[in-house]
Amino acid sequence: MIHTHEQAPSQGKGAVPDLSVCIAGIRFSNPVIAASGTFGYGQEYQGLLDIACLGGICTKGLTLHPRQGNTGPRLHETPAGLLNSIGLENPGIPSFIERELPALRELGPVVIANLSGSTMEEYTEGARLLTRSSVDMIELNISCPNVKAGGMAFGLDPRLASSVVQAVREVLDKPLMVKLSPNAPDLRAVARACVTAGADALSLVNTFQGMAIDIYRRKPVFQHITAGLSGPGIRPLALRMVWDLWETVTVPLVGLGGIANTADALEFLLAGAIAIQVGSATFAHPPLMPEIIQGIAGYMQQYGIGRVEDVSIRRSGSHW
């Protein structure tokens, strides 16, 4: 694959930059998106930040049928991150479309529905419902365990990943972004398989598998032993994966993992991501995303960069 390495066009320092980006035909007012599982359905943050200024909102993970989620502890802080074992608690896609989506649409940003499932049938039936809804885009979570394949996550094996992406693509009439698991033994192979099967974009990374032990109770903190690690501790690893996949695929990349300030976000854009998602850091500081939007604009003005895609140090203009 050939990438261009020409000098990014400069519009002069101080000029007002264009923060909008286009992903799979969907225009975002800026490249900052609320990550799935950390922003609810938008309403939860009313009054804490200007939600309308965000580029997009990824919904909490949605499954075909309602889920109660995991029992026992669900969150555990680490020195540089957060372990979570929520278990995809959600009202189910039909209820989301009827009760949550209308209010979410009124907030203004692009609406991305995060689609999860434990079987191929759950994924495809969920996609059929969402394709008839008013969501703008689907983010396919392939980190879910495939109960018919011994519990292996769809996103760990290129063949499983390809099969679920292809099945969803066949019934979906909306842009499809696939969210990749960093736990895959060969992430490049999984990424290629997803793109070949019909992914229009990739978001990476989902949480890393980790665990914690309560030294006083002398047992694991979580009932399911392992949990998903997010937060600043995973950022260097996530950034390296975005860097690697820019050389591997030719679809837009959305980077996430441990972004806690403007500099973190810029690293992902410099590495080749067209947009970023902010997750766990929003819990501690709800106004963070608007601050990052302003920070990106200031950086672009300082360096005379006119378009977000030209922030990258790896290309001049779009390569997809």
C-alpha positions in Angstrom: 0.0 0.0 0.0 1.4 3.4 -1.0 0.9 6.4 1.3 1.7 10.0 0.3 4.3 11.8 2.3 4.0 15.3 0.9 4.1 18.3 3.1 0.7 19.1 4.6 -0.7 22.3 3.1 -0.5 25.3 5.4 -3.1 28.0 5.6 -1.0 30.3 7.8 -0.7 30.6 11.5 -3.7 32.0 13.3 -6.2 31.2 10.5 -9.5 29.5 11.7 -9.1 25.7 11.0 -11.8 23.4 9.7 -12.4 20.9 12.4 -15.0 18.8 10.5 -14.1 15.3 9.4 -15.9 12.8 7.2 -16.0 9.1 8.1 -17.7 6.7 5.7 -19.8 9.5 4.2 -20.9 10.8 7.6 -19.8 14.4 8.4 -18.8 15.1 12.0 -18.4 18.8 13.1 -15.1 17.9 14.8 -13.1 14.7 15.5 -14.0 14.3 19.2 -16.5 11.4 20.0 -17.8 10.2 23.3 -16.8 6.6 23.7 -19.3 3.8 24.2 -20.0 2.8 27.7 -18.8 6.0 29.2 -21.4 8.5 28.1 -24.7 6.6 28.5 -27.2 7.8 26.0 -26.1 11.5 26.3 -28.9 12.6 28.7 -26.8 11.6 31.7 -24.4 14.5 31.1 -26.9 17.2 30.5 -25.8 20.3 32.4 -22.2 19.1 32.9 -20.9 20.0 29.4 -22.1 21.4 26.1 -23.1 18.1 24.5 -24.1 19.8 21.2 -20.4 20.8 20.6 -19.3 17.1 20.4 -18.5 15.5 17.0 -20.4 12.3 17.9 -21.8 10.1 20.7 -21.3 6.3 20.8 -24.1 4.7 22.7 -23.7 2.3 25.6 -23.3 -1.2 24.2 -26.6 -2.5 22.8 -27.8 -6.0 22.5 -30.9 -7.5 20.9 -32.5 -8.4 24.2 -32.3 -6.5 27.5 -29.4 -7.5 29.8 -29.1 -7.0 33.6 -25.3 -7.0 33.5 -22.9 -8.6 35.9 -23.4 -9.0 39.6 -20.9 -8.1 42.2 -18.3 -5.3 41.9 -18.3 -3.6 38.5 -15.6 -1.0 38.8 -12.1 -1.1 40.3 -9.5 1.7 40.1 -5.9 1.0 39.2 -2.9 3.4 39.6 -3.3 4.4 35.9 -6.7 3.2 34.8 -10.0 1.6 35.5 -11.1 -2.0 35.4 -14.7 -2.5 34.5 -17.0 -5.6 34.5 -20.3 -4.1 33.6 -21.6 -7.0 31.5 -23.3 -5.0 28.8 -26.2 -3.9 31.0 -28.7 -2.3 28.6 -32.4 -2.1 27.8 -32.2 -3.9 24.5 -32.3 -2.5 21.0 -36.1 -2.2 20.6 -36.4 -0.2 23.9 -33.4 1.9 22.9 -35.0 2.9 19.6 -38.3 3.7 21.2 -37.2 5.4 24.4 -33.6 6.6 24.2 -33.0 7.4 20.6 -35.4 10.3 20.1 -33.9 12.3 22.9 -30.4 11.3 21.8 -31.0 12.6 18.3 -32.1 16.0 19.7 -28.7 16.6 21.3 -27.1 17.3 18.0 -23.9 15.2 17.5 -23.7 12.3 15.2 -25.3 9.2 16.8 -23.3 6.0 16.6 -25.0 2.8 18.0 -22.6 0.4 19.5 -23.9 -3.1 18.6 -23.0 -6.1 20.7 -24.1 -9.7 20.8 -23.2 -13.3 21.9 -24.3 -15.1 18.7 -24.4 -14.4 15.0 -28.2 -14.3 15.1 -28.2 -11.6 17.9 -25.8 -9.4 15.9 -27.8 -9.7 12.6 -31.2 -9.2 14.2 -29.9 -6.2 16.1 -28.4 -4.8 12.9 -31.8 -5.2 11.1 -33.5 -3.2 13.7 -30.9 -0.5 13.8 -30.7 -0.1 10.1 -34.4 0.9 10.1 -33.7 3.5 12.9 -32.5 7.0 12.8 -28.9 6.3 14.0 -26.2 7.6 11.7 -23.7 4.8 12.0 -23.1 1.4 13.7 -20.0 0.6 15.8 -19.8 -3.2 15.9 -18.3 -4.5 19.1 -16.5 -7.7 18.3 -15.0 -8.1 21.7 -18.0 -10.1 22.8 -17.7 -13.8 23.6 -19.2 -16.1 20.9 -21.2 -18.6 23.0 -21.4 -21.0 20.2 -17.6 -21.1 19.8 -16.6 -21.9 23.4 -16.7 -18.3 24.6 -13.9 -17.0 22.3 -14.4 -13.3 21.5 -15.4 -12.7 17.9 -12.6 -10.2 17.6 -9.7 -12.5 18.6 -9.8 -14.6 15.4 -9.7 -13.2 11.9 -12.2 -15.9 10.6 -14.7 -15.2 13.4 -14.3 -11.5 12.9 -14.9 -11.7 9.2 -18.0 -13.9 9.6 -19.8 -11.5 12.0 -18.8 -8.4 10.0 -20.0 -9.9 6.7 -23.3 -11.1 8.3 -24.0 -7.6 9.7 -22.9 -5.9 6.5 -25.4 -7.9 4.5 -28.4 -6.6 6.5 -27.1 -3.2 7.4 -27.8 -0.1 5.2 -25.7 2.3 7.2 -22.0 3.0 7.6 -20.3 0.2 9.6 -17.4 0.9 12.0 -15.8 -2.1 13.7 -14.3 -1.7 17.2 -11.3 -3.9 17.5 -10.0 -5.8 20.6 -6.4 -5.2 21.6 -6.4 -8.8 23.0 -6.2 -10.3 19.5 -3.0 -12.3 18.9 -2.7 -10.8 15.4 -4.5 -7.5 15.3 -3.4 -6.7 11.8 -4.9 -9.9 10.5 -8.2 -9.2 12.3 -8.2 -5.7 10.9 -7.7 -6.8 7.3 -10.4 -9.5 7.7 -12.9 -6.9 8.9 -12.2 -4.5 6.1 -12.4 -7.3 3.5 -15.7 -8.3 5.0 -17.2 -4.8 4.6 -16.1 -2.5 7.5 -16.1 1.1 6.4 -14.0 2.2 9.3 -12.2 0.8 12.4 -12.1 2.1 15.9 -9.4 0.9 18.3 -8.8 -0.1 20.9 -11.4 -1.6 23.2 -10.3 -2.5 26.7 -7.4 -4.8 27.6 -8.1 -7.9 29.6 -6.9 -7.5 33.2 -7.7 -8.4 36.7 -7.3 -7.4 40.4 -7.1 -9.3 43.6 -8.4 -8.2 47.0 -5.5 -8.9 49.3 -7.7 -8.8 52.4 -10.5 -11.0 51.1 -7.8 -13.1 49.4 -9.8 -13.5 46.2 -10.3 -11.8 42.8 -12.2 -8.5 43.0 -14.5 -9.5 40.1 -16.9 -12.4 40.1 -15.8 -13.2 36.5 -12.2 -12.9 37.5 -11.1 -10.8 34.6 -12.3 -7.3 33.5 -11.6 -4.6 30.9 -8.8 -2.2 31.6 -9.1 1.4 30.3 -7.4 4.7 31.2 -4.0 6.3 30.8 -2.1 3.1 31.4 -3.2 1.7 28.0 -2.6 4.8 25.9 0.9 4.0 24.6 -0.2 0.5 23.6 -3.3 1.8 21.9 -1.3 4.4 20.1 1.1 1.9 18.8 -1.8 -0.2 17.4 -3.2 2.8 15.6 0.2 3.5 14.1 0.5 -0.2 13.0 -2.9 -0.4 11.4 -2.5 2.8 9.4 0.1 0.9 7.4 -2.2 -2.2 7.2 -5.6 -0.9 6.1 -7.0 1.8 3.9 -10.2 2.7 5.8 -10.5 5.6 8.3 -9.2 4.9 11.8 -10.8 6.2 15.0 -8.3 6.1 17.9 -9.1 5.6 21.6 -7.6 4.3 24.7 -6.5 6.4 27.7 -7.0 9.9 26.2 -7.1 12.3 29.1 -6.1 15.7 27.6 -5.5 17.5 24.3 -1.9 16.2 23.9 -3.1 12.6 24.2 -5.8 13.2 21.5 -3.2 14.9 19.2 -0.9 11.9 19.5 -3.6 9.7 17.9 -4.3 12.2 15.2 -0.6 12.6 14.5 -0.4 8.8 14.3 -3.0 8.7 11.5 -6.4 8.5 13.2 -9.0 10.7 11.6 -10.9 11.1 14.9 -10.7 10.1 18.5 -13.0 8.8 21.2 -12.8 9.9 24.9 -14.0 7.4 27.5 -13.0 6.9 31.1 -11.5 10.4 31.6 -14.9 11.9 31.2 -16.0 10.3 34.5 -13.4 12.3 36.4 -13.7 15.5 34.4 -17.0 15.8 32.4 -16.0 19.0 30.5 -12.9 17.3 29.1 -14.2 16.7 25.5 -15.1 20.4 24.8 -11.7 21.3 26.2 -10.0 18.9 23.8 -12.0 20.3 20.9 -10.7 23.8 21.7 -7.2 22.4 22.2 -7.1 20.8 18.8 -8.3 24.0 17.2 -5.6 25.9 19.0 -2.9 23.5 17.9 -4.0 23.7 14.3 -4.0 27.4 14.4 -0.6 27.5 16.0 0.9 25.3 13.2 -1.1 26.7 10.4 -3.0 23.4 9.7 -6.3 23.9 7.9 -7.9 20.5 8.1 -7.9 17.7 10.7 -6.7 15.1 8.3 -3.6 17.2 7.8 -2.6 17.0 11.4 -1.2 13.5 10.8 2.6 13.3 10.4 2.0 10.3 8.1 0.1 11.6 5.2 -1.0 14.7 3.3 -4.7 14.5 2.7 -6.9 11.4 2.8 -5.7 8.1 1.6 -9.1 6.3 1.5 
